[in-house]
Amino acid sequence: MNTFKIDIIPCLNDNYSYILSIDKDALVIDPAEVGPIINFLEKNNLNLKYILNTHHHFDHVGGNLELKKKYKALIAGSERDKERIPGIDIFLNEDEKFYFNQYEFEIINVPGHTSECIAYYIKSENAIFTGDAVFSLGCGRLFEGSPKQMWHSICKIKSLPDNTLIYCGHEYTASNAKFVQSINDNEQIKLKIIRIKELREKNIPTIPTTIAEEKELNIFFQADQDNIKDLLSNRNISDEEAFTRIRSAKDAF
């Protein structure tokens, strides 16, 4: 089997795009802007075959059309979001598979941030690309979807194996950590904040994170836990209501 490589490409102010390559063939997930993507492709002599989008927001599709024109790449995204993804060629639905050479990508619907967000899960590589559905220590703001949808999406993601690597759309980890600490201040989050600071001072991404670490630290993943509900002042609320309260607190943070 050929070598499968994942490279993190910082874009705009705090976006991450991802270039996945097998030998000299490549695809890009959520090209926020063209400059950093083209620079990496040219420097590494890569042939861009596909552009994969998690959702339609401009900071995830901004490079679509120029990259498609330059490299004759095909654009893939949610069929239900086809009217809002520029240049889309391949329409994807939940439980379908997308293939890049011999590698299989499972499509998972994760609405909440928008109504039609999807994630790309590569089981063989223990990797999921979540866009803005979940972040390290956080989750996406609810622009179109409901708290119920987002909680269900989080439950789908956190049901994956603990060693699954999460590659998300933004470098929000430091601010997310401060929010977690504001509700659930403990030794683990204090140590995490120190690690984040060390990485960012060296301009190293805090991504990827893992399902295991998010289950341990990400308060949005923990809305079904009694100790978190206690911190929200009511153990008897539903998991969905606990999530809604946490999301509202983050919006106001």
ZANU-684646 format. One line per 2 residues: their letters; for each residue x, z, y of C-alpha. Coordinates in Angstrom, 1 decimal. Example, Ala and Ser with C-alpha at 12.3 -4.5 7.8 and 13.67 -1.06 7.14 Angstrom:
<atoms>
as	12.3/7.8/-4.5; 13.7/7.1/-1.1
</atoms>
This chain:
<atoms>
mn	0.0/0.0/0.0; 1.3/-0.9/3.4
tf	2.2/1.8/6.0; -0.7/3.0/8.1
ki	0.2/4.3/11.5; -1.8/6.0/14.3
di	-0.4/6.0/17.8; -1.9/7.9/20.7
ip	-2.1/5.9/23.9; -2.7/8.0/27.1
cl	-4.9/6.1/29.6; -6.4/6.7/33.0
nd	-6.2/10.4/34.0; -6.9/12.1/30.7
ny	-8.2/9.6/28.2; -6.7/8.8/24.8
sy	-7.0/5.4/23.2; -5.6/4.9/19.7
il	-3.7/2.0/18.2; -3.9/1.9/14.4
si	-1.4/-0.5/12.8; -0.6/-1.8/9.3
dk	2.7/-3.6/9.5; 2.2/-6.0/12.4
da	-1.6/-6.0/12.4; -3.4/-3.6/14.8
lv	-6.7/-2.4/16.1; -7.4/-0.2/19.1
id	-10.1/2.5/19.4; -11.7/3.0/22.8
pa	-9.4/1.0/25.1; -9.9/2.8/28.4
ev	-7.7/0.4/30.3; -5.6/-2.6/29.3
gp	-2.1/-1.9/30.8; -1.0/0.9/28.4
ii	-2.5/-0.9/25.4; -0.8/-4.3/26.1
nf	2.5/-2.5/26.8; 2.4/-0.8/23.5
le	1.3/-3.9/21.6; 4.0/-6.1/23.2
kn	6.8/-3.5/22.8; 6.0/-3.2/19.1
nl	5.2/-6.9/18.5; 1.7/-6.1/17.2
nl	-1.1/-8.5/16.6; -4.4/-7.0/17.9
ky	-7.2/-7.9/15.4; -10.0/-5.5/16.4
il	-11.3/-3.3/19.1; -13.5/-0.4/18.0
nt	-15.7/1.5/20.4; -17.3/4.9/19.8
hh	-19.8/4.5/22.8; -20.4/2.4/25.8
hf	-19.0/4.5/28.7; -16.6/2.6/30.9
dh	-13.7/4.8/30.2; -13.9/3.8/26.5
vg	-14.7/0.1/26.8; -12.9/-0.8/30.1
gn	-10.3/-2.9/28.3; -12.7/-4.7/25.9
le	-13.1/-8.1/27.6; -9.5/-8.6/28.8
lk	-8.0/-7.6/25.4; -10.5/-9.8/23.6
kk	-9.6/-12.7/25.7; -5.8/-12.2/25.4
yk	-5.6/-11.5/21.7; -8.8/-13.2/20.4
al	-9.7/-9.7/18.9; -13.2/-8.9/17.6
ia	-15.1/-6.0/19.1; -17.0/-3.6/16.9
gs	-19.5/-0.9/17.8; -22.9/0.6/17.1
er	-25.6/-2.0/16.6; -28.0/0.3/18.4
dk	-25.7/0.2/21.5; -25.0/-3.6/21.4
er	-26.6/-4.2/24.7; -24.1/-1.8/26.4
ip	-20.8/-2.6/24.7; -19.1/-5.5/26.4
gi	-18.2/-8.4/24.2; -19.4/-6.9/20.9
di	-19.1/-9.1/17.8; -19.5/-6.7/14.9
fl	-22.6/-4.5/14.7; -22.1/-1.2/12.8
ne	-24.6/1.3/11.4; -24.4/4.7/9.8
de	-23.1/4.8/6.3; -21.8/1.3/6.6
kf	-18.1/0.6/6.1; -15.6/-1.3/8.3
yf	-12.5/-2.6/6.7; -9.1/-3.0/8.3
nq	-7.0/-4.7/5.7; -7.4/-2.4/2.6
ye	-8.4/0.7/4.7; -12.0/1.8/4.8
fe	-13.7/3.3/7.9; -16.9/5.1/7.4
ii	-19.4/4.9/10.3; -21.0/8.3/11.2
nv	-23.8/8.5/13.9; -22.9/11.4/16.2
pg	-25.5/11.2/19.1; -25.6/13.8/21.9
ht	-23.0/12.7/24.5; -24.9/9.4/24.5
se	-27.8/8.4/22.4; -25.8/6.0/20.3
ci	-22.3/7.5/19.8; -20.5/6.8/16.5
ay	-17.4/8.2/14.9; -15.0/6.4/12.6
yi	-13.9/8.4/9.5; -11.0/7.2/7.4
ks	-11.2/9.4/4.3; -7.9/8.1/2.8
en	-6.0/9.1/5.9; -7.9/12.4/6.5
ai	-8.7/11.2/10.0; -11.8/10.9/12.2
ft	-12.1/9.3/15.6; -14.8/11.1/17.5
gd	-14.8/9.6/20.9; -16.5/12.2/23.2
av	-18.7/13.7/20.5; -16.3/16.6/19.9
fs	-13.0/17.5/21.5; -10.3/20.0/20.7
lg	-12.2/23.3/21.4; -15.2/21.6/22.9
cg	-17.9/18.9/22.6; -19.1/16.2/24.9
rl	-21.5/16.8/27.8; -25.1/15.8/27.0
fe	-25.6/12.7/29.2; -28.3/11.1/27.0
gs	-28.8/13.0/23.8; -30.5/16.4/23.1
pk	-28.9/19.7/22.1; -30.6/19.3/18.7
qm	-28.9/15.9/18.3; -25.5/17.2/19.3
wh	-25.7/20.3/17.1; -26.6/18.0/14.2
si	-23.7/15.7/15.0; -21.3/18.7/15.1
ck	-22.5/19.9/11.7; -21.8/16.4/10.3
ik	-18.3/16.5/11.6; -17.5/20.1/10.6
sl	-18.7/19.4/7.0; -15.7/17.1/6.5
pd	-12.7/18.5/4.7; -10.7/21.2/6.6
nt	-7.6/19.1/6.6; -9.3/16.2/8.4
li	-7.5/15.3/11.6; -9.7/14.9/14.7
yc	-8.7/12.3/17.2; -10.9/12.6/20.3
gh	-11.3/10.8/23.6; -9.8/13.1/26.1
ey	-7.1/15.7/26.8; -9.6/18.5/27.6
ta	-8.0/21.2/25.4; -6.7/23.5/28.1
sn	-9.9/23.8/30.1; -11.9/24.1/26.8
ak	-9.7/26.9/25.7; -10.4/28.9/28.9
fv	-14.1/28.5/28.4; -13.9/29.7/24.8
qs	-11.9/32.7/26.0; -14.5/33.5/28.6
in	-17.1/34.1/25.8; -15.0/35.1/22.8
dn	-11.7/36.5/23.9; -9.5/37.2/20.9
eq	-5.9/37.0/19.7; -6.3/33.6/18.2
ik	-7.5/32.0/21.4; -4.7/33.7/23.4
lk	-2.1/32.3/21.0; -3.7/28.9/21.2
ii	-3.6/28.9/25.0; 0.1/29.6/24.8
ri	0.6/26.7/22.4; -1.4/24.3/24.6
ke	0.6/25.3/27.7; 3.9/24.6/25.8
lr	2.8/21.2/24.7; 1.4/20.1/28.0
ek	4.5/21.2/29.9; 6.3/18.7/27.8
ni	3.6/16.1/28.3; 2.8/16.2/24.5
pt	-0.8/15.6/23.5; -2.7/18.6/22.0
ip	-4.4/16.0/19.8; -4.9/15.7/16.8
tt	-6.6/18.9/16.0; -8.1/19.7/12.5
ia	-11.5/20.6/11.2; -10.1/23.9/10.0
ee	-8.7/24.8/13.5; -12.0/23.8/15.2
ke	-14.0/26.0/12.8; -11.7/28.9/13.6
ln	-11.6/28.5/17.4; -14.2/26.0/18.8
if	-17.2/28.0/19.9; -19.4/25.0/19.7
fq	-18.6/24.8/15.9; -19.6/28.5/15.6
ad	-23.1/28.4/17.0; -24.4/29.3/13.5
qd	-22.3/32.5/13.3; -23.9/35.9/13.9
ni	-20.9/37.3/15.8; -21.2/34.4/18.3
kd	-24.9/35.0/18.6; -24.2/38.6/19.3
ll	-21.9/37.5/22.1; -24.9/35.5/23.5
sn	-27.0/38.8/23.3; -29.4/37.8/20.6
rn	-28.5/37.5/16.9; -32.1/36.3/16.1
is	-31.9/33.0/18.0; -31.6/29.8/16.0
de	-28.4/27.9/15.6; -29.7/25.2/17.8
ea	-30.7/27.7/20.6; -27.2/29.3/20.3
ft	-25.6/25.9/20.7; -27.9/25.1/23.7
ri	-26.9/28.3/25.4; -23.2/27.7/24.9
rs	-23.5/24.1/26.2; -25.4/25.3/29.3
ak	-22.7/27.9/29.9; -20.0/25.2/29.6
da	-21.8/22.9/32.0; -21.8/25.7/34.6
f	-18.2/26.9/33.8
</atoms>
